[in-house]
Amino acid sequence: MNWLTDYVKPRLSKVIRKRESPDNLWHKCKACGQMIFHRDFVAAQKVCANCGHHDRVGPKDRFEALFDEGIHQRVDLPTVKDDPLKFRDTKRYTDRMKDARNKSGDTDAIQVAKGKIGGVDSVIAVQNFFFMGGSMGMAVGEAIVRAAEEAIALKAPLIMITAAGGARMQEGILSLMQMPRTTVAVDMVKEAGLPYIVILTDPTTGGVTASYAMLGDVHIAEPGALIGFAGPRVIEQTIREKLPDGFQRSEYLLEHGMVDMVVHRHELRGALRRVISLLMEKHRPVFHQAAQ
């Protein structure tokens, strides 16, 4: 019997416990694999300092980053029927919705807020990819219509930040009907003479791209974002050809005239302020100097 290992060591182990690291202390970059201290990653707006990869962020982070001093007010959104088609695949749609709501804390895949950007009243609608892939259903359509009405009432620009895999299959034709509905909402904003600005983030695909995502007066994309209707793998399988490098990414679309600018997330608020200032010039009050 070795008294050092059999007696002393177990007693010491009880006194000196190994300190465990929290699971969320570090973040591994999805692009380069770099390990980043989570607090630094959040402070950098979830952009990798090593390779510049833009990770996905939710509505709360978007609002705080874009509105002046992060000050904003959430816009109340209409409620819709949760399961209009009584849909079920491997799981009930109502159960999927319940899980998504518990994980995200949101009622659906979009949030709308109003505040000031560069001192100008603005309305921002943000799709949340963490809620069922940001999929477009009736709730998203209603929210965009509500955002358009709010922008018109405030005489403010409407900024749409897209992040979605497309329409929500669990709502069938009802989700596809949101494509013309949101198109009409965008037309309402434009007919009021107000700017509609779209910020395309990773990913923006499917019926979202085929409707409100590509109707902006100005299209701004984040670096490396996947933007298109069908995904690259589906296209390759259909045409039986290898696609060019970077196909459907922001930089490729900029070269081919599909987006107006690609802006780093750290510079997005400044770029948005400049665009809003230019497009809202005619809405500024004119003070005429009294004749002397």
Protein Blocks (a to p, Z undefined) as FASTA:
>chain_A
ZZklmmmmmmmmmmmccddddfklpccdfklopacdfklmmmnoopafklopacdddfkl
mmmmmmghhiacddddddddfblnopaffbcfklmmmmmmmmnopabfcdcddddeehia
cddddddfkgghhpacfklmmmmmmmmmmmmmnopacddddddebjcfklmmmlmmmmmm
mmmmmmmmmmnopacddddddddehjllmmmmmmcfbdcddehiacdfbdfklmmmmnop
acdehihiaklmmmnopafbdcdfklmmmmmmmmmmmmmmmmpccdddddZZ
